[in-house]
Amino acid sequence: MEIFLYIIVPILIVAALAAIFAFCLSYLGDKFAVERDPRIDDIERNLAGANCGGCGYAGCSQFAEALFKGEAEIGRCNPTSSENKQNIAKILGMSDVKSEATVAVVHCAGGNRAADKYDYQGFGDCQSAQILAGGSKACEYGCMGLCTCVHSCGFDSIAICKDTGASKVDRDKCKSCGACVAACPKKIIGRIPKSARVYIACSNTTKGKEVASVCKVGCIACGKCEKTCPKGAISLSNNLAAIDYEKCIGCMKCATECPRHCILPIGDGIAMFDKIMAVKQKQKEKAAAEAAAAKNS
């Protein structure tokens, strides 16, 4: 009898209460459920599914809801293909979406070619180093190479270059989600059209003399790139070269003529740059040989 009173009865009471609560929750859940428009699920299915947060939302599901409510634009999700963006536009009853694919680039190639203010010995992260006197680099805009951008990337598309010690993006892996752009404390990572052949690998807007004193490859605003561009696609703005990609034809003249080597080739431009530089080197060697022959004759 005691077993019944002290063990079985309490179990039966708990079970009965659990059943009542489950029924109430089920009833109230159906009664007060907020209907989710099936189009939101259709939108989410067309998104890249990266959940990278580059759009500014916690994940693709939240971004899909924001799109449906008109609180966000499709162009904010760079990893989503153009075809899927068009599908989303149709779901939302919008006209065709025109958005050019982009890729992230690090607007700094200094790394170990830029002077240090001090030898940073703290936690190996750019965010932490930035707290201490604005980072270890003498250049206010210099990449510290402490991997904050690397850790933020969910596609393994950015790494520290072994030669320069600065971050560099793998164009073929990059989804242009914007996670590294948001993570970089120096704000020197940006996005350019994926069709681009060159980009400016510097962010320093101080005067040329100051730049030269802290970095071997920083832009000194000499204007040579601006003068050599046949399409007027490159100009100086606030002591720094800037490219207008709508005008740029990728001829590589700016990159091959830059005395500071801070205009770098990317994508298809790499092979073209190497070819032009090889020709220039042969011409230089030929000229030197002819000069030597003339001197000896």
Buried (B, 14 or more C-beta within 10 A) or exposed (E): EEEEEEEEEEEEEEEEEEEEEEEEEEEEEEEEEEEEEEBBEBBBBBBBEBBBBBBEBEBBBBBBBBBBEEEBEBBBBBBBEEEBBBBBBBBBEEEEBEBEEBBBBBBBBBBEBBBBBEEBEEEBBBBBBBEEEEBBBBBBBBBBBBBBBBBBBBBEBBBBBEEBBBBBBBBEEBBBBBBBBBBBBBEBBBBBBBBBBBBBBBBBBBEBEBBEEBBBBBBBBBEBBBEBBEEEBBBBEEBBBBBEBEEBEBBBBBBBBBEBEBBBBBBEBBEBBEEBBEEEEEEEEEEEEEEEEEEEE
